[in-house]
């Protein structure tokens, strides 16, 4: 499609997304807006960082909560312990995401597959224990409580609607950024890493540099997710980045599907809904989440998004099928 | 084309799927831990839940939203929301807590809807007003506790929250509930001092002790009666054990004793050999403050390494009735202080124990079922006093709650002006697997008898605080 035709299309899409975002608060209750929608948004934003790594670069990382926690903790520490102004702390925290990604990428640049998972799991768990034990910086097990979300153009982000709009805009921005990166030559190199490491190397690319950059790019989203999660919770503690949360992020991404990074939001929504409402009906919420995860892995390799996309490709076929039927019956009538 | 690698990825994900299912089904997240011990395994088995449908009692949902309740007279019932740790490392303790909540509601005409932990109690009423119970669980992390509570308040229109179980959950809920003055939080077993001591919230009530109060008396006893002069402490490295060690040292050092080492172990430590090796030979006793499996592992290894050559003094939950059976003979003779003893002779205690065993066969009193029972019963009694009318934004109810003074299964309780209980503690010793009273410590308050301003000015207990010789 030539660029001249793509621009209006992109514009129309943006308007459509904007309208949808604007409509949400009117459609759902305050509770759902906060605990389902906003939670899904920040969990989804953090999820996109993993969806990007898995889906684009073929790197299954269990260290994304470490990045998430680094940003969240940094913001809380700068504001509550060092009295920095909130937006300076936010800027630092968001910048910390890619930096943490760089570090994690540098540590794990030579590994892939199972070894990468073990290495990143170690990093994720290390970060948890650091937060739990290193009191002078992290306040230990209790962590930081009573964090007030900032004001933005006079709107208090501890209120639900403003927080929702900011989260939604952040989600769109993160997705747009990822899509932009995916179109660059670097994005192609990431996919090369996923599809055939040896060949990528044979072509003269450095797999180490590519891995590090992929982690750095993904770190941005994890950092943004971490910052919004602290606004949402008003707190951060080791419990926000423990092994349960590490697995949860993986579940989110797998349920959503990694074929498109947007799948993370779908996965986050499903997990959040399950966590909130499943225990009205069963005592086994965790088992249900695990079973949903397994079912998705076994039935649809691209997650729920894969199923939806399949439906989409089925729709024209079905349409053609019915149209064929009608034409056939019309023919019959004529005959 | 994505041949080999994506297939491998796929296998990894499938492998992870199995791993996740196992992890999530067991709920054995031992990473987040707080203010309370893990329970004996047989208790877990006893409370094994079945996947029966829970009643979702959300019939009433019109006039209870916190902002509008002031104007409209209440025609529907009052909703009590109970929160405890129903998932994660303390799931068994969550079951104990809910036993306590339900027992209290049964006294008000309620009937169990099922044997499951999440099964509610129906038919209870106070002053003719039906009382509904909704139950939510956390996994002992503050984030999840706030979300679960928010769901009960906003979705189920809960007017009164009973819980939570662990210390840092309590602090997080205090921050949340403070902004919703019409809703009342009656603490379960969260033992964090600062739930009520520093920066209290007007709608938060605690009818039990905190970590320091539970440990009251044992420092003085160790110095004066047992004749100890130098002790070492070994405890888990977070706020709840800080409170216990802090309380012991505050008294022990004031009496003239000294502490040689304060050893802090990470939560969930399995191998205590290197920590036991740090305990000096020339101390008179070792105070240990741990919970659940940590306490079990530590006592076992300490016993094996040293034969308890240097006597142990226990923290309150390290030898709670919920872990005593698991500790077995190794716990014999251990001295501690704490809120629950088995031989108090209080008719209220015996009645509670009998009723507990009758409704939930095989269950015995421990700190969790008793504390949640006391919290729920206090709330129900206060409701009765105001005719179950909370249409004034719970003002009268909260005033009545603050004025509660009654004899609980573990002795008399009343609240101070910060809505923190003044309660009896017991200096006790393990004999034949039960807690036997050495001495009753009447009316222990939040500042352990010290001047309030002085006590608060000393700062929260920490790794180094209080300082001591």
Interface residues (C-beta under 8 A of the other chain):
Chain A: X29 X30 X31 X34 X35 X39 X54 X58 X60 X113 X114 X117 X128 X129 X132 X133 X135 X140 X141 X142 X143 X145 X146 X194 X195 X196 X197 X233 X234 X235 X237 X238 X239 X240 X242 X243 X244 X247 X250 X251 X254 X275 X276 X279 X280 X281 X282 X283 X284 X285 X286 X287 X289 X290 X291 X293 X294 X297 X298 X301
Chain B: X1 X2 X3 X4 X5 X6 X8 X9 X10 X12 X13 X14 X16 X17 X18 X20 X21 X23 X24 X25 X27 X29 X31 X32 X33 X34 X49 X50 X51 X52 X53 X54 X56 X86 X87 X88 X116 X117 X118 X136 X137 X139 X140 X141 X142 X143 X144 X146 X147 X150 X151 X154 X155 X168 X171 X172 X175 X176 X237 X238 X239 X266 X267 X462 X463
